[in-house]
Amino acid sequence: MSASDSDLLKQITELVDEEHRLRDSGGEAERIRHLEEQLDQCWDLLRQRQARREFGQPDDSEVRPVGTVENYRQ
């Protein structure tokens, strides 16, 4: 795992922690929605990087727009 992947995983952890705190305290829905969008973008970027490494492609991964990653099926 690259250093940038580690940084991205740290960011994901921080976003998840904040989301949980807000949900537990009945926090504002708009902030929670924004956190969910950021998390989707982070996970997408991490998956892009992993796939490029797996297939020997250069890592020119970029954060994709919310509208793109929000429409993925899991």
C-alpha positions in Angstrom: 0.0 0.0 0.0 1.4 3.4 -1.0 1.8 6.3 1.3 -1.0 8.1 -0.5 -3.3 5.1 0.0 -2.5 5.3 3.7 -3.3 9.0 3.8 -6.5 8.3 2.0 -7.5 5.6 4.4 -6.7 8.0 7.3 -9.0 10.5 5.7 -11.7 7.9 5.3 -11.4 6.9 9.0 -11.7 10.6 10.0 -14.8 11.1 7.8 -16.5 7.9 9.2 -15.8 9.0 12.7 -17.3 12.4 12.1 -20.3 10.8 10.4 -20.9 8.5 13.4 -20.6 11.3 15.9 -23.2 13.4 13.9 -25.6 10.5 13.6 -25.3 9.6 17.3 -26.0 13.2 18.3 -28.7 13.8 15.8 -26.5 16.2 13.8 -27.5 18.2 10.8 -28.6 16.1 7.8 -26.9 18.4 5.2 -23.4 17.8 6.8 -24.1 14.0 7.0 -25.0 14.0 3.3 -21.9 15.8 2.5 -19.8 13.4 4.5 -21.4 10.5 2.7 -20.5 12.0 -0.7 -16.9 12.6 0.4 -16.7 9.0 1.6 -18.0 7.7 -1.7 -15.4 9.8 -3.6 -12.6 8.6 -1.3 -13.5 4.9 -1.7 -13.8 5.3 -5.4 -10.4 6.9 -5.6 -8.8 4.2 -3.5 -10.4 1.5 -5.8 -9.2 3.3 -8.9 -5.6 3.3 -7.5 -5.8 -0.4 -6.6 -7.1 -1.4 -10.0 -4.4 0.5 -11.8 -1.7 -1.1 -9.8 -3.2 -4.5 -10.3 -3.2 -4.1 -14.0 0.2 -2.4 -14.2 -1.2 1.0 -15.3 0.2 4.3 -14.2 -1.6 5.9 -11.3 -3.2 8.9 -12.9 -6.4 8.4 -10.7 -8.4 11.5 -9.9 -11.3 12.2 -7.7 -14.5 11.8 -9.7 -17.5 14.0 -9.4 -20.1 13.2 -6.8 -22.7 12.6 -9.5 -20.6 9.9 -10.9 -19.7 8.0 -7.8 -23.2 8.3 -6.2 -24.8 6.3 -9.0 -22.6 3.2 -8.6 -24.3 0.1 -7.4 -22.6 -1.9 -4.6 
